[in-house]
């Protein structure tokens, strides 16, 4: 019985920790915290803006994210979905950001485990 309780507590604490990290990623994007976002980008990150502009790499990717977010100016966020892919430890997040004009932007974030922790390997920002 003690093993079941201990296992349950460990599982719940890992789940809460993962959800907290996912929320922090979305908050960093909403708050346009570019130093924090930069630290989260994988060296091989792929950024896609509005379905047609694809950027690879952390420096040019961060510039594209910064340009899109600064033009949009998000003030509110709704988390739409958080989940896991078939590969263990790889998660994805989907959120909608709103600006002062109540325009919407859909944000897709794919995370993967790296040697130095969770990193954004793919991110898509799309105006709706």
C-alpha positions in Angstrom: 0.0 0.0 0.0 2.8 2.4 0.8 4.4 1.7 -2.6 1.1 2.7 -4.3 0.8 5.9 -2.3 4.5 6.8 -2.9 4.2 6.1 -6.6 1.0 8.1 -6.9 2.6 11.1 -5.1 5.7 11.0 -7.3 3.5 10.8 -10.5 1.3 13.7 -9.4 4.3 15.8 -8.5 5.9 15.2 -11.9 2.6 16.0 -13.6 2.2 19.2 -11.7 5.8 20.1 -12.4 5.3 19.5 -16.1 2.1 21.5 -16.3 3.7 24.3 -14.4 6.6 24.4 -16.9 4.1 24.3 -19.8 2.2 27.2 -18.3 5.5 29.2 -17.9 6.3 28.7 -21.5 2.9 30.1 -22.6 3.2 33.0 -20.1 6.7 33.8 -21.4 5.3 34.1 -24.9 2.3 36.2 -23.7 4.5 38.5 -21.7 7.0 38.8 -24.5 9.8 37.7 -22.2 12.3 37.2 -25.0 15.3 36.4 -22.8 13.2 33.6 -21.2 12.0 32.4 -24.6 15.5 32.4 -26.0 16.6 30.0 -23.2 13.8 27.7 -24.1 14.5 27.4 -27.8 16.2 24.2 -29.1 19.3 24.8 -31.3 17.3 23.2 -34.1 14.1 25.1 -33.5 11.7 25.5 -36.4 9.4 28.6 -36.3 6.5 29.0 -38.6 4.6 32.3 -38.9 1.2 32.4 -40.5 1.4 29.2 -42.4 3.9 30.4 -45.0 7.1 31.8 -43.4 9.3 29.1 -42.0 12.5 30.0 -40.0 15.1 27.6 -38.6 17.5 28.2 -35.8 17.3 30.0 -32.4 18.5 33.4 -33.4 16.4 34.0 -36.5 13.6 32.1 -34.9 13.6 34.3 -31.9 13.6 37.4 -34.2 10.6 36.1 -36.0 8.7 35.3 -32.8 9.6 38.7 -31.4 8.4 40.5 -34.6 5.1 38.6 -34.6 4.4 39.1 -30.9 5.4 42.8 -30.9 3.1 43.5 -33.8 0.2 41.5 -32.2 0.7 42.7 -28.6 -1.0 39.9 -26.7 -2.9 40.9 -23.5 -4.8 37.7 -22.7 -4.2 34.0 -23.2 -6.4 30.9 -23.2 -4.8 27.5 -23.1 -6.7 25.2 -25.5 -4.8 21.9 -25.2 -1.8 20.3 -23.6 -0.8 16.8 -24.5 1.9 14.2 -25.2 3.0 12.8 -28.4 3.9 9.2 -29.1 7.5 9.8 -28.2 7.9 9.7 -24.4 8.6 13.1 -22.9 7.6 15.1 -26.0 4.7 17.5 -25.3 2.7 20.0 -27.2 0.7 23.0 -26.2 -2.0 24.9 -28.1 -3.2 28.3 -26.9 -5.0 31.4 -28.3 -3.7 34.9 -27.5 -5.9 38.0 -27.7 -4.8 41.6 -28.2 -6.6 44.8 -27.2 -8.7 44.7 -30.4 -9.8 41.2 -29.4 -8.0 39.7 -32.5 -6.8 36.2 -32.0 -3.6 34.4 -32.6 -3.2 30.6 -32.4 0.1 29.4 -30.8 1.3 25.8 -31.3 4.4 24.7 -29.2 6.1 21.4 -29.5 8.6 20.5 -26.7 11.2 17.8 -26.6 13.6 16.6 -24.0 17.2 17.6 -24.5 20.4 17.0 -22.6 19.8 20.3 -20.9 16.1 20.0 -20.2 12.9 20.7 -22.0 13.2 22.8 -25.2 10.9 24.2 -27.8 11.7 22.3 -31.0 8.8 23.7 -33.1 6.6 26.7 -32.7 3.8 28.1 -34.9 2.2 31.5 -34.6 -0.8 32.1 -36.7 -3.2 35.0 -36.9 -6.9 33.9 -37.0 
